């Protein structure tokens, strides 16, 4: 259980590092459409 608590911040950082180029590409390079709106929708 302790190790899970220790790893959570690193996993979050990893997701941000991997996810940022993807969102940048979607925002700037992808043509407008339903898929782009779906990908840029805020996750709630």
PyMOL Python script that loads the backbone (N, CA, C, O; Angstrom):
from pymol import cmd

cmd.read_pdbstr("""\
ATOM      1  N   UNK A   1       0.835  -1.212   0.000  1.00  0.00           N
ATOM      2  CA  UNK A   1       0.000   0.000   0.000  1.00  0.00           C
ATOM      3  C   UNK A   1       0.872   1.267   0.000  1.00  0.00           C
ATOM      4  O   UNK A   1       0.559   2.248  -0.674  1.00  0.00           O
ATOM      5  N   UNK A   2       1.946   1.227   0.751  1.00  0.00           N
ATOM      6  CA  UNK A   2       2.853   2.374   0.841  1.00  0.00           C
ATOM      7  C   UNK A   2       3.482   2.682  -0.511  1.00  0.00           C
ATOM      8  O   UNK A   2       3.624   3.842  -0.900  1.00  0.00           O
ATOM      9  N   UNK A   3       3.860   1.611  -1.224  1.00  0.00           N
ATOM     10  CA  UNK A   3       4.491   1.797  -2.530  1.00  0.00           C
ATOM     11  C   UNK A   3       3.542   2.419  -3.541  1.00  0.00           C
ATOM     12  O   UNK A   3       3.957   3.205  -4.393  1.00  0.00           O
ATOM     13  N   UNK A   4       2.267   2.065  -3.443  1.00  0.00           N
ATOM     14  CA  UNK A   4       1.260   2.651  -4.340  1.00  0.00           C
ATOM     15  C   UNK A   4       1.160   4.156  -4.101  1.00  0.00           C
ATOM     16  O   UNK A   4       1.105   4.942  -5.046  1.00  0.00           O
ATOM     17  N   UNK A   5       1.136   4.546  -2.827  1.00  0.00           N
ATOM     18  CA  UNK A   5       1.080   5.971  -2.476  1.00  0.00           C
ATOM     19  C   UNK A   5       2.333   6.700  -2.975  1.00  0.00           C
ATOM     20  O   UNK A   5       2.263   7.858  -3.389  1.00  0.00           O
ATOM     21  N   UNK A   6       3.465   6.018  -2.931  1.00  0.00           N
ATOM     22  CA  UNK A   6       4.728   6.597  -3.364  1.00  0.00           C
ATOM     23  C   UNK A   6       4.777   6.767  -4.877  1.00  0.00           C
ATOM     24  O   UNK A   6       5.362   7.731  -5.370  1.00  0.00           O
ATOM     25  N   UNK A   7       4.173   5.846  -5.617  1.00  0.00           N
ATOM     26  CA  UNK A   7       4.242   5.862  -7.077  1.00  0.00           C
ATOM     27  C   UNK A   7       3.227   6.779  -7.729  1.00  0.00           C
ATOM     28  O   UNK A   7       3.430   7.200  -8.868  1.00  0.00           O
ATOM     29  N   UNK A   8       2.135   7.104  -7.040  1.00  0.00           N
ATOM     30  CA  UNK A   8       1.069   7.893  -7.661  1.00  0.00           C
ATOM     31  C   UNK A   8       1.535   9.219  -8.264  1.00  0.00           C
ATOM     32  O   UNK A   8       1.168   9.507  -9.404  1.00  0.00           O
ATOM     33  N   UNK A   9       2.327  10.048  -7.561  1.00  0.00           N
ATOM     34  CA  UNK A   9       2.783  11.306  -8.181  1.00  0.00           C
ATOM     35  C   UNK A   9       3.617  11.089  -9.436  1.00  0.00           C
ATOM     36  O   UNK A   9       3.529  11.865 -10.388  1.00  0.00           O
ATOM     37  N   UNK A  10       4.423  10.039  -9.437  1.00  0.00           N
ATOM     38  CA  UNK A  10       5.258   9.756 -10.607  1.00  0.00           C
ATOM     39  C   UNK A  10       4.411   9.318 -11.797  1.00  0.00           C
ATOM     40  O   UNK A  10       4.694   9.686 -12.937  1.00  0.00           O
ATOM     41  N   UNK A  11       3.372   8.531 -11.528  1.00  0.00           N
ATOM     42  CA  UNK A  11       2.461   8.123 -12.598  1.00  0.00           C
ATOM     43  C   UNK A  11       1.759   9.328 -13.188  1.00  0.00           C
ATOM     44  O   UNK A  11       1.633   9.442 -14.408  1.00  0.00           O
ATOM     45  N   UNK A  12       1.300  10.233 -12.328  1.00  0.00           N
ATOM     46  CA  UNK A  12       0.629  11.448 -12.801  1.00  0.00           C
ATOM     47  C   UNK A  12       1.564  12.280 -13.663  1.00  0.00           C
ATOM     48  O   UNK A  12       1.166  12.773 -14.719  1.00  0.00           O
ATOM     49  N   UNK A  13       2.803  12.438 -13.220  1.00  0.00           N
ATOM     50  CA  UNK A  13       3.798  13.180 -13.992  1.00  0.00           C
ATOM     51  C   UNK A  13       4.057  12.503 -15.336  1.00  0.00           C
ATOM     52  O   UNK A  13       4.190  13.175 -16.359  1.00  0.00           O
ATOM     53  N   UNK A  14       4.128  11.183 -15.331  1.00  0.00           N
ATOM     54  CA  UNK A  14       4.317  10.431 -16.562  1.00  0.00           C
ATOM     55  C   UNK A  14       3.182  10.654 -17.540  1.00  0.00           C
ATOM     56  O   UNK A  14       3.413  10.857 -18.732  1.00  0.00           O
ATOM     57  N   UNK A  15       1.945  10.615 -17.037  1.00  0.00           N
ATOM     58  CA  UNK A  15       0.793  10.871 -17.905  1.00  0.00           C
ATOM     59  C   UNK A  15       0.843  12.269 -18.502  1.00  0.00           C
ATOM     60  O   UNK A  15       0.509  12.452 -19.673  1.00  0.00           O
ATOM     61  N   UNK A  16       1.256  13.260 -17.712  1.00  0.00           N
ATOM     62  CA  UNK A  16       1.360  14.623 -18.221  1.00  0.00           C
ATOM     63  C   UNK A  16       2.422  14.733 -19.304  1.00  0.00           C
ATOM     64  O   UNK A  16       2.203  15.372 -20.333  1.00  0.00           O
ATOM     65  N   UNK A  17       3.574  14.108 -19.073  1.00  0.00           N
ATOM     66  CA  UNK A  17       4.675  14.169 -20.040  1.00  0.00           C
ATOM     67  C   UNK A  17       4.287  13.490 -21.349  1.00  0.00           C
ATOM     68  O   UNK A  17       4.618  13.980 -22.429  1.00  0.00           O
ATOM     69  N   UNK A  18       3.578  12.351 -21.254  1.00  0.00           N
ATOM     70  CA  UNK A  18       3.148  11.641 -22.456  1.00  0.00           C
ATOM     71  C   UNK A  18       1.972  12.358 -23.117  1.00  0.00           C
ATOM     72  O   UNK A  18       1.896  12.431 -24.344  1.00  0.00           O
ATOM     73  N   UNK A  19       1.064  12.881 -22.309  1.00  0.00           N
ATOM     74  CA  UNK A  19      -0.171  13.454 -22.830  1.00  0.00           C
ATOM     75  C   UNK A  19      -0.022  14.831 -23.442  1.00  0.00           C
ATOM     76  O   UNK A  19      -0.792  15.190 -24.332  1.00  0.00           O
ATOM     77  N   UNK A  20       0.951  15.616 -22.989  1.00  0.00           N
ATOM     78  CA  UNK A  20       1.054  16.990 -23.482  1.00  0.00           C
ATOM     79  C   UNK A  20       1.330  17.081 -24.976  1.00  0.00           C
ATOM     80  O   UNK A  20       0.653  17.850 -25.658  1.00  0.00           O
ATOM     81  N   UNK A  21       2.304  16.325 -25.531  1.00  0.00           N
ATOM     82  CA  UNK A  21       2.520  16.387 -26.993  1.00  0.00           C
ATOM     83  C   UNK A  21       1.292  15.963 -27.785  1.00  0.00           C
ATOM     84  O   UNK A  21       1.029  16.500 -28.861  1.00  0.00           O
ATOM     85  N   UNK A  22       0.539  15.001 -27.257  1.00  0.00           N
ATOM     86  CA  UNK A  22      -0.667  14.532 -27.946  1.00  0.00           C
ATOM     87  C   UNK A  22      -1.700  15.647 -28.004  1.00  0.00           C
ATOM     88  O   UNK A  22      -2.270  15.912 -29.062  1.00  0.00           O
ATOM     89  N   UNK A  23      -1.945  16.304 -26.869  1.00  0.00           N
ATOM     90  CA  UNK A  23      -2.929  17.392 -26.861  1.00  0.00           C
ATOM     91  C   UNK A  23      -2.455  18.560 -27.719  1.00  0.00           C
ATOM     92  O   UNK A  23      -3.262  19.220 -28.372  1.00  0.00           O
ATOM     93  N   UNK A  24      -1.146  18.817 -27.719  1.00  0.00           N
ATOM     94  CA  UNK A  24      -0.602  19.882 -28.570  1.00  0.00           C
ATOM     95  C   UNK A  24      -0.854  19.566 -30.040  1.00  0.00           C
ATOM     96  O   UNK A  24      -1.288  20.431 -30.801  1.00  0.00           O
ATOM     97  N   UNK A  25      -0.582  18.336 -30.434  1.00  0.00           N
ATOM     98  CA  UNK A  25      -0.814  17.920 -31.821  1.00  0.00           C
ATOM     99  C   UNK A  25      -2.279  18.062 -32.198  1.00  0.00           C
ATOM    100  O   UNK A  25      -2.613  18.588 -33.260  1.00  0.00           O
ATOM    101  N   UNK A  26      -3.147  17.587 -31.315  1.00  0.00           N
ATOM    102  CA  UNK A  26      -4.586  17.649 -31.598  1.00  0.00           C
ATOM    103  C   UNK A  26      -5.024  19.102 -31.756  1.00  0.00           C
ATOM    104  O   UNK A  26      -5.794  19.428 -32.659  1.00  0.00           O
ATOM    105  N   UNK A  27      -4.529  19.978 -30.869  1.00  0.00           N
ATOM    106  CA  UNK A  27      -4.940  21.375 -30.887  1.00  0.00           C
ATOM    107  C   UNK A  27      -4.473  22.105 -32.147  1.00  0.00           C
ATOM    108  O   UNK A  27      -5.223  22.905 -32.707  1.00  0.00           O
ATOM    109  N   UNK A  28      -3.260  21.843 -32.595  1.00  0.00           N
ATOM    110  CA  UNK A  28      -2.655  22.666 -33.635  1.00  0.00           C
ATOM    111  C   UNK A  28      -2.626  22.028 -35.018  1.00  0.00           C
ATOM    112  O   UNK A  28      -2.694  22.740 -36.020  1.00  0.00           O
ATOM    113  N   UNK A  29      -2.525  20.694 -35.100  1.00  0.00           N
ATOM    114  CA  UNK A  29      -2.306  20.054 -36.389  1.00  0.00           C
ATOM    115  C   UNK A  29      -3.561  19.382 -36.962  1.00  0.00           C
ATOM    116  O   UNK A  29      -3.706  19.251 -38.177  1.00  0.00           O
ATOM    117  N   UNK A  30      -4.460  18.962 -36.072  1.00  0.00           N
ATOM    118  CA  UNK A  30      -5.598  18.163 -36.518  1.00  0.00           C
ATOM    119  C   UNK A  30      -6.671  19.057 -37.127  1.00  0.00           C
ATOM    120  O   UNK A  30      -6.893  20.178 -36.669  1.00  0.00           O
ATOM    121  N   UNK A  31      -7.332  18.550 -38.161  1.00  0.00           N
ATOM    122  CA  UNK A  31      -8.414  19.340 -38.755  1.00  0.00           C
ATOM    123  C   UNK A  31      -9.644  19.270 -37.876  1.00  0.00           C
ATOM    124  O   UNK A  31      -9.860  18.290 -37.163  1.00  0.00           O
ATOM    125  N   UNK A  32     -10.461  20.334 -37.934  1.00  0.00           N
ATOM    126  CA  UNK A  32     -11.640  20.410 -37.084  1.00  0.00           C
ATOM    127  C   UNK A  32     -12.629  19.310 -37.424  1.00  0.00           C
ATOM    128  O   UNK A  32     -12.781  18.912 -38.579  1.00  0.00           O
ATOM    129  N   UNK A  33     -13.289  18.838 -36.393  1.00  0.00           N
ATOM    130  CA  UNK A  33     -14.279  17.796 -36.591  1.00  0.00           C
ATOM    131  C   UNK A  33     -14.757  17.248 -35.262  1.00  0.00           C
ATOM    132  O   UNK A  33     -14.410  17.754 -34.195  1.00  0.00           O
ATOM    133  N   UNK A  34     -15.558  16.206 -35.351  1.00  0.00           N
ATOM    134  CA  UNK A  34     -16.124  15.628 -34.137  1.00  0.00           C
ATOM    135  C   UNK A  34     -15.057  14.994 -33.267  1.00  0.00           C
ATOM    136  O   UNK A  34     -15.115  15.087 -32.041  1.00  0.00           O
ATOM    137  N   UNK A  35     -14.072  14.342 -33.900  1.00  0.00           N
ATOM    138  CA  UNK A  35     -13.021  13.676 -33.125  1.00  0.00           C
ATOM    139  C   UNK A  35     -12.195  14.688 -32.329  1.00  0.00           C
ATOM    140  O   UNK A  35     -11.867  14.456 -31.166  1.00  0.00           O
ATOM    141  N   UNK A  36     -11.863  15.818 -32.972  1.00  0.00           N
ATOM    142  CA  UNK A  36     -11.087  16.855 -32.289  1.00  0.00           C
ATOM    143  C   UNK A  36     -11.862  17.398 -31.092  1.00  0.00           C
ATOM    144  O   UNK A  36     -11.297  17.559 -30.010  1.00  0.00           O
ATOM    145  N   UNK A  37     -13.149  17.680 -31.274  1.00  0.00           N
ATOM    146  CA  UNK A  37     -13.961  18.172 -30.155  1.00  0.00           C
ATOM    147  C   UNK A  37     -14.035  17.147 -29.039  1.00  0.00           C
ATOM    148  O   UNK A  37     -13.997  17.494 -27.858  1.00  0.00           O
ATOM    149  N   UNK A  38     -14.141  15.872 -29.425  1.00  0.00           N
ATOM    150  CA  UNK A  38     -14.198  14.804 -28.428  1.00  0.00           C
ATOM    151  C   UNK A  38     -12.898  14.724 -27.637  1.00  0.00           C
ATOM    152  O   UNK A  38     -12.913  14.563 -26.417  1.00  0.00           O
ATOM    153  N   UNK A  39     -11.765  14.838 -28.347  1.00  0.00           N
ATOM    154  CA  UNK A  39     -10.469  14.716 -27.674  1.00  0.00           C
ATOM    155  C   UNK A  39     -10.162  15.917 -26.793  1.00  0.00           C
ATOM    156  O   UNK A  39      -9.502  15.772 -25.763  1.00  0.00           O
ATOM    157  N   UNK A  40     -10.632  17.107 -27.181  1.00  0.00           N
ATOM    158  CA  UNK A  40     -10.333  18.315 -26.402  1.00  0.00           C
ATOM    159  C   UNK A  40     -11.336  18.591 -25.303  1.00  0.00           C
ATOM    160  O   UNK A  40     -11.175  19.530 -24.524  1.00  0.00           O
ATOM    161  N   UNK A  41     -12.396  17.751 -25.241  1.00  0.00           N
ATOM    162  CA  UNK A  41     -13.401  17.952 -24.199  1.00  0.00           C
ATOM    163  C   UNK A  41     -12.764  17.718 -22.823  1.00  0.00           C
ATOM    164  O   UNK A  41     -11.950  16.811 -22.645  1.00  0.00           O
ATOM    165  N   UNK A  42     -13.151  18.547 -21.868  1.00  0.00           N
ATOM    166  CA  UNK A  42     -12.613  18.401 -20.526  1.00  0.00           C
ATOM    167  C   UNK A  42     -13.143  17.101 -19.916  1.00  0.00           C
ATOM    168  O   UNK A  42     -14.327  16.780 -20.020  1.00  0.00           O
ATOM    169  N   UNK A  43     -12.235  16.372 -19.281  1.00  0.00           N
ATOM    170  CA  UNK A  43     -12.616  15.136 -18.606  1.00  0.00           C
ATOM    171  C   UNK A  43     -13.117  15.502 -17.220  1.00  0.00           C
ATOM    172  O   UNK A  43     -12.388  16.079 -16.414  1.00  0.00           O
ATOM    173  N   UNK A  44     -14.381  15.156 -16.950  1.00  0.00           N
ATOM    174  CA  UNK A  44     -14.942  15.495 -15.643  1.00  0.00           C
ATOM    175  C   UNK A  44     -15.467  14.258 -14.941  1.00  0.00           C
ATOM    176  O   UNK A  44     -15.977  14.351 -13.825  1.00  0.00           O
TER     177      UNK A  44
END
""", "prot")
cmd.dss("prot")
cmd.show_as("cartoon", "prot")
cmd.util.cbc("prot")
cmd.orient("prot")
